[in-house]
Amino acid sequence: MSIPIGEYLFRRLKQVGVESIHGVPGDYNLRLLDFVEENGLKWVGNANELNAGYAADGYARLKGLGVVVTTFGVGELSAINAIAGAYAEMVPVIHIVGSPNTVHQKKHVMLHHTLGDGNFNSFANMARSVTTLVHQIDSAADATEKIDQAIVKCYIQSRPVYVSIPVDVVDLKVDGSHLNIPLNMSYPPNDPQLEKSAIDTILAQMKSAKRPIILVDACTIRHRALAETHAFIKRSRLPTLIAPMALGAVDTSDKNYVGIFTGAASPPEVMKVVASSDLVLTIGPLRTDWNTVAFSYPTPPLRTIDFNANGIVAELAQFPGVRMHPVLAKLADLIPEEGIPYEPLDDVPGPAPPKPVGKRIEYPESTITHAWLWPRFGRWLREDDVVIAETGTAAFGVVSCQFPQGVDIITQALWGSIGFAVPAAQGLALAGKELAAGAAGPAEEDSHLQREHRLRLFHRNRTQSAVSNHQRRTVLLVGDGSLQLTVQALSTMLRLGLDNLVIFVICNEGYTIERLIHGAKAKYNHMPLWRHSLLARAFGGGSEVEEGGSGTSAAMSAKTRVELDALLGGEGHVDRVHEASKKGICVVEVFMPVLDAPDVLKFVYGEPTD
């Protein structure tokens, strides 16, 4: 059975659970795009390529794989910041590029969307630094092999791949029977002897330690090791903490859960557990500056065992290539039912609390400050919410929240590109809608494979609700400055008719995180205040679903604690925000002082001057 390469590509993507394709049309990818909806996939269509890349990133964080399609040159370079972010953050995104026909490429013709030098490899070479694989498919001979390899490598390594397909290659015929052979998406097995040596070393160090603890970090989520991690935590019964980039990775209602470890800025009860420990079992470490709160982790190498996706480091012993997943699972089986012994801390003095970092600005009691907002926001959240916080005050603020069971917290704390969260929220909301519909829908030809990927790829493989027909609520936290970079994503949300989506806009007239770093009163950190309540209508949103796909929207505003508490369903009030989000998108303006910031952020950069 011979089929076009374009058909093979999108049928293969559908088999691994991808249901929507993000991107922007351009003359070099138009024929390729014809195959998207012909093969049962949804074409999203974004306002620009950067938004499309961010949205594919958000989509991948729930569905396990995201896809973005751009045109050659101008389109792919507009998306490369998003692809670089996915690479840094270890998110599996497939970037498909429609390129000029092979005849023109071989003749080095000076075409539009090129640098005018006849070199058609320039942009693929740029992509090599921010992807784990680059395939330029220029014939039918190895097209299916390259497509399959790209999908598998993207998933296994949890990083972006790049696939370009020239316009005259899209319709070339390949053997479609390959589609009958499921892709092997399983991780390669560890070397048995090296794995046994690693396990023996870890067990010996755990047994000799008096106060071992567990620190769960970001790569536990990125490399889908949550199931094994939860089993290990439950069996060991050791005190467990999470890093800021691992928010939502563990069950915070578990009796062994201690709290969020924010380095030297941690609460005294958390810091006491870490400081008194003689062994830290770090699962999926990602020791970035923001994740360690300015590298203030007091965990020297001689007291740490690192569980990584590509190896284990147990103090001075290294076990390269030993993947953490089977090691954690086997450790859970080998640990006695009573767990690992842990000496009580009653006789250990706690560390002194962090010193003040400057003169604190005092605000009227009615003012919505970060110190008040985040505890209140945590109480408003509901089980299974998906929260995405923009780089800046929002990402640092959510660290101080208490979360209900099953809440996922998504940030971009390593790459830190402001503007990421708005289109990423579109991808998250769309993925959530698909997961709910897929779990409730009828069985399909490839439903077994899709179900397997939903269960394994989905970050929250902890509760049955994660794969039920219950659609999770998406909550976006974004500053007014960051919103202005990618606000067009709101138009895409409305056109898709997305619902169960709440957007909190922190209105503080610009870039407060930059103000703390430098230029507290500088003009370059100031942004004009938009009337956010009108944005949804400007982008086509209405109070009812309108013909053409425009979704419903609601807008609210709060300038005082009383006003915001009432909107969030405080005592004697209906939760208007949640009720509005059931029908579509709810935008909530939250007005805050220009120089106020979360305490963790102040610890890193100091208190701003008034």
N, C-alpha and C positions, 0 to 999 in steps of 0.2 A: 504494500500500500504506500504509494508515493504522495507526499503532501508538501506544501511550501514551507520553507524555513520559518517564515513568520507564524504560520499556524502551529508548527512544532514548538516554537518558543513559548507561545502563550498557553497552549494546552499543557505543557510541562509545568509552567508556573501555577496553573490552576490545580494541578495534581498535588502540589505541595502546600495548598491552602491559601494561596494568594487569590483574592477575589476582586481587588480594585487596583487600577494602574494610575499612578499620579504622573503628571507631566504637562508639557506645553507642546502644541503642534508646531512643526516647522517644515519647510519644503523637503528636507532630506529624511524626514521620518513619517511623512503622510501615508505612504503606501503601507508601511509597517503598522501604523495605527488602525488600518482597516481590519486587521486581524484581532484586535482587542475584543470588541463586542461580538464579532462573528463567532468567537470561541467561548462565549458565556462570561466574560469578564466585564467589569464596570470601568468605563473611562471617566476619571475624575475631572481632569482639565483644570489646571490651576492658573492663577493670575500671572505668575512668573515662575521661572525655573528654581529660584532660591526657595520660594514657598513650597514648590513641589518636592524638593529635596528634603526640606524639614518635615513636611507632611508624611513622606515615605518613611522617614526616621521614626516619627511617632507611631505610625501604623505598624512598623516592624517590632516595636517594643511590646505590642500586645499580640500580634499575629505570628511573629517569629521571622517573617521575611517581608520587606517592603520593596517596591519597584518604582523607579522613576524613569521616564522616557523623555529625552531632550533631542534637539537637533544638533548637528555638528557645529563646533566652534562657539558661536555666540550663545547658544543654548546651554551647552555643557559647561562652559566657563561660568555662566550665571549660577549654576548648581554646585560648583566645585566646593564652595564654602560649606554647604550642607553635607556633602560627601566627606569632606575632611573632618567635620564634626562627628559623623557616624563612625569614621575610622578611629578617631581618638577615643570616642565613647564606647567602642566595640558594639556597634549596632549593625545587623545584617541587612544592607540595602544593595539591591542590584541596579546599577545605572546602565541603561540601554541607550545607545546613541545611534541615531540614523545618520549615516555619512554619505558623501558624494559617491557616484558610481565608480566602479573600479577602472573603467577606461580612462576617465578624467584623472584619476589618481596616478595611474601608470604614466600618463603623458605629462604629469606635473602642470596641469592647466591652472591658470590664475582664476580661481572661482571666488564668488562671494562667500562670506563667512570664513574665509581663510586669512592668513597673514600676508598673502600675496607673494609668497616665496616658493610656491609649488610643493611645499613639504606638508603632506597630509598626516604625518605622524606626530606633529608637535603637541596636539592636545591629548592624545593617548599617552604620550611620554609624561605630560604633566600629571595625568591621572595615576601613574605608577606609584607616586609618592603617597597617595591617599587611598589606595585600594590594595587588596591582597592578591589580585589577579587582574590582568588585562588581556582580553581576547578580541582580536580584530578578525571577524569572520569574513573572508573574501572568496569562499567557494563552498560548494555543497559537500565536498569530500570529507571534511571533519567537523561540519557544523553541529551535528547532534552531539558529538563527543564534547565539543567546546561548551555548548549550552549546558549540558548536564554537569560538566566539571565546574562551571561557574556557579551554578545553583548550590551544589554540594559544598564547595569550598566557602561560599558566602555563609552558609549555615554553620558548618563545622568550626570555622575560625571566628564567626560572629563579627565579620568585618565586610566592608563594601567590596564589590567586584565591578568591573567595567567591561561591557560588551558592545562593540560597535558593529553595525550591519549596513553595508552600502545599499543604496536604493535598487541597484540591479541584482542584488543577491537575495533580497527578501522573498522573491517568488521562485527561486531555484528549488527543485524537488529533492527531498530526502526520504529515507525509509521511515515511514510513520510507525512501523511495528515496534520500534524502540520504546514507544510510549507504553507498551504493554509490560515493560520491565520496570518495576518501581525503583526509584533512586535509593541508594543506600545512604541514608542520612545519619547512620549511627556513628558514634565516635570509635576510632581505632582502639583496639585493646592495648593495655599496658604490657610492658615486658614483665612476665610473671616473677622472675627472680628479683628484678629491681623493685617491683611493687611490694613484694614480701619483705625485702630489706627495709623499705620505707616504712611499712606498717609496724615492723618490729621495733624500729628506732623510735617511732612516735609513741607507741605503747610504753616503751621503757621510760621515755622522758615524762610521759603523763603520770606514770605510777610513782616516779621519784619526786615529782613536784608536790609541794604542800598546798599551794593555792593556784592551780591552773584555771584559766578563764578562756572563753571563746569570744572572738571579735569577728563579726560577720561584715564583710565589705562588698563593694560594688560588683566585683567580678563573679560573685556568687550568683547574682542576677543575670549579668551579661552572658555567662556561659552555662546558664540553665542548670545550676547545681542545687536548687532549692530543696528538692525532695530529699536528696542525700544529706544535705545540711540539717534539715529538720529532724531526720532520723537520728543523726549524730548528736544533736543537742538534746533530744528527748532521752536518749539512752545514757548519755554521759552525766546528765543532771548538773552540769557545771554552770556557774554564772555566765550569762550571755549578754553581750553588748552589740550594738550596731554602729557602723560609721555613718556619717551624714549622707554619703552617696548610696547607702544600702537601706534607706528608709523604706519600710514596708516589707523587708525581706524575712522577718521573723514574726512569730505570734507574740505580740506585746502583752497578751493576757497570761502567758506562760509564767509559772511561779519562778523560773530561773532567769527571766528577763530582768536586766538591771536598768538599762536606759541607753541613750544615744551618747557615744563617746566623742566629744568635741575637743579633744586634746586638753590643753591647759585651761580652756574655757568651760570645761565640764562642770556640772553640779558637784558639790563635795561628796555626795554619796556614790556617784559614779567614779570620780577620781580616786576615792579611797580604795575601791575594788581593784582598779588598774594598778595603782601605785604599790599595793601590797602583794600583787601577784608575782609569782616566780616563774610563770610560763604563760605566754599568750599564744593561743591557737588561732591564727588569723586565716580566715577562709575567704579566698578571693580578694587579696589586698590590692588596693589602688591608692598609693600614698602620694596623692597630689597635694599642692599647697592648700587649696580650699578644703579638700576632704580631711586633711589633718589639722586644719585651723592653724595655718602658718607653720607647719612642721613641728607642732608642739606635742607630738606623741612620745611619751616616755617609755618606749618599748625597744631597747637595744637588741641587736641581732642574737645575742647569746641567751635571750629569754623568749625567743619567738620561733614558732613553727609556722611556715607559710604554706598554705594549700593553694596551688595555682592550676590553671587550666592546662599548662604545659610543663608542669614539674612541681616537685615538693622540695622545700628547703627546711630542714630540721636543724636549727642552730648552724653548726659548721658543716653538717652533712647535706649534700645536694643529690637529688634524684631527678635528673633531667628527663623530660618526656613522660613522666609518671603523672597521668591526669588525675585530678582530685576526686572526680565522681566515684569511681570504684573504690578508691582508698577510703573515702568517708563512709561509704556503704559497708565495707568490710570491717572498719573500725567499730561501727555501730553494732555489728553482729558479735564482735569479739569482746566488747566491754561487758563486764558483769551486769546483771539486772539491777543491782543496787547502785550502779553508776561509779563514777570516779571519786575517791575521797577528796574532801575539801575542808581545810581547817577554818573554823569560824573566825570572823573579823572583830569580835567584840573587844579584844585586847589590843587592837591595832589603832593608833591615833590617826585620825583623818588629816589630809593635807589642808593647808590654809587656803581659803577661797581666793580666786584671782583678784589681784589688786585693781582698784579703779584706774581707768585709762584716761581720765580727764574730768573736767567739771561737767556734770550732767545738766542738760538743759531741762528746765522745769516747764511743764505745760499745764493749762487749766484742766481740771478733772474731767470735763466733758470731751476733751480732745481725743480722737482716735489715734493712739500711739501704738507702736509695735509691741511694747510690753503688754498692752491690753488686748490687741488684735489677735495675736496668735493663739493664746489659750482659748479665746472665744471662738475662733475659727475651728480649732480642734474639736470643741464641743458640738459645733454645728455639723461636722462631717458625719456621714452615715457609713455603715458597713459596706465594703466592696467598692467604695468610691475610687476613681482614678484621678489623682491630683497631679497636675503639672505646674511647676513653679519656675518662672522666668529667672534667668541669671540676674542677681542683684538682691535687693532687700527681700523679695519673695522667697528666693531659694535659701537664703540664710534664715529667714523668719520661720519657715515650716519646721526647722530643726527643733524648735521649742514647743511644738504641738504634741498633744497626746492623741493618738489615732485609734479609731475603732478597729475591730477585727477586719482583716481582709483589705485594708486600704493600701493602694500602691501610690508611691510618691516618685515622680519623675522630674529630674533636673538635668541640666547639661553642665555639671560643675567642673568638668575638665576642660572642654573646648570653650565653654562660656561665651557663645556668640549671642549677643542680645538680639531679640527678634525671633529666636528659635521657637519659643513656646507657643506662639499664636498659631502658626500653621501646623506645628506638631500636635496641638490639641485637636485640630481638624482630623489629622490622621488617627489619633487615639479614639475620637468619638466615632469615626467611621468603622474602625476595627471592632470597637465594642458592640456596635450595632450589628455587624456581620456575625460576630461570635454568638450573640444572643439568638439571632435569626437562624444561624446554622445549627445550633443545638436543638432548636425547636422544629426545624424544618424536616422534610421527608428525606429518606436515605437516597443517596446518589451513587453513581457508578464508582466514584472514588471516595465515598464517604469515610471508609475505614482509614485511609491514609490521611485524610483531612482531620479526622477525629484524633488520630495519633499525634499529629502535629499540634493541634490545639492544646492537647493535654501536656505535651512536652515543652512546646515553645512558649506557651502562655506563662508569664512570669509567676503568676499566683497559682501554682499547681498544688494548693494546700487544701482548698475546700471544694465541695461539689458545686457551690454557687458559681464558681469560676467558669464552669462550662454548662451552666443551666440556661434556660431561656430568659433569665433575669438580665435586663440590660443595665449595665453599670453606668452610674452618673460620672461624667467628665467635668472636672473643676479646674479652670485655668486661673492662675494668679499671675498678673503681669503689671508692670509699671507703665505709666502713661508714656514715658520716653521710649521704652522698648516696643510698645504697641505700634508706634508710628512707623517703625521700620517695615513691618510685614502685615499691616492692618487689612490688606486686600484679602487675606485668608478668611476674614469674616464673610466676604461675599461668597466664597466657595462653600462655607458651612451652610449658609442660607440656601444656596442653590441646590445643595444635596439634601435639604430638608432634615438636617441633623437635629436631634432633640436630646434631652437629658444632658444639657451642656450649660454650665454656668461660667461666666467670665467676670472675675473681680478685677477691676482696674484700679490700681493704687495711684491716686492722683496727688503727686507731690512736685509737679512742674519740672520734670526732667530726670536727670541721672543722679540719684542720691548716693549710690555706691561710689560713683566717680567723685562726688563732692567730699566723701570721706577720705578718698585717696589723695586728692589734691584739688584745690580750687573750690572751696566751699561756697563762695559767692561769685565765682567766675561765670561770665555770660555763656561760655561754651558748654557748661553743664545744665543750662536752662533750656526748656522746651516750652512752646506755647501750649496753653491748656485747651484741649479740644472739648467740644460738647458731645461726650461719648454717648449720651442718651439718644442722639440722632443718627449715629453711625449705621445701625442695623437698617433703618429705613432708607438711608442713602444708598445702601448696598442691595436694596430690593426686598428687605424683610417686611412682613406685615403682621397684623394681628390675627390673620387667618392664612392658611396655606393658599397661595395664589397660583393661578395657572402659570406654568413655566417652571415650577419647582421651587420658587422662593419660599423659604420656611417662615415659621412664626418667630417673633422676637418680643422681648419685653425689656424695659430699661428702668432702673431704679438708682437712687442716689442717697448717700448718707454722709453727713458732715459732723455728726456727733455720735458718741457711744450709744446714746438712747435710740437714735434713729437706726443705727446699724443693728443693734440688738433686736429691735422690733422687726426689721426685715427678715432677720434670721430665725424668727419664731421664739423670741424671748418670752418670759412669763406673761401670759394673757394675750399673746399674739399668735397669728398663723404664720407659718414659715412661707412667706410670700415668694422668696427666691426659689425654693424647691418646687413649689406649686407651679410657678411660671415655667420652670425648666422642663416640666413634664410635657409641655406642648411644643417646646422648641428651644431657643437660646435666650438666656437671661443675662443681660449686661448690668453689672452693679458697680457704680462709681463709689470709691471709698476715699474720702479726702483726708490727707494726712499731712503733718508738718514737713516742710521742705528738708530739714536737717535731721529728722528723727530716723533711727535705724535699729534693727535688732541688736541685742547685746552681743551676740557672737560676732557680728560684723564690726561692732565697735571694738571688740577685743583685738581683731586683726588690724584695723586701720586707725583706731583711736576715736575719741569723741570729737565731733566737728565743733568748730567755733560758731557761735551765733552771729 
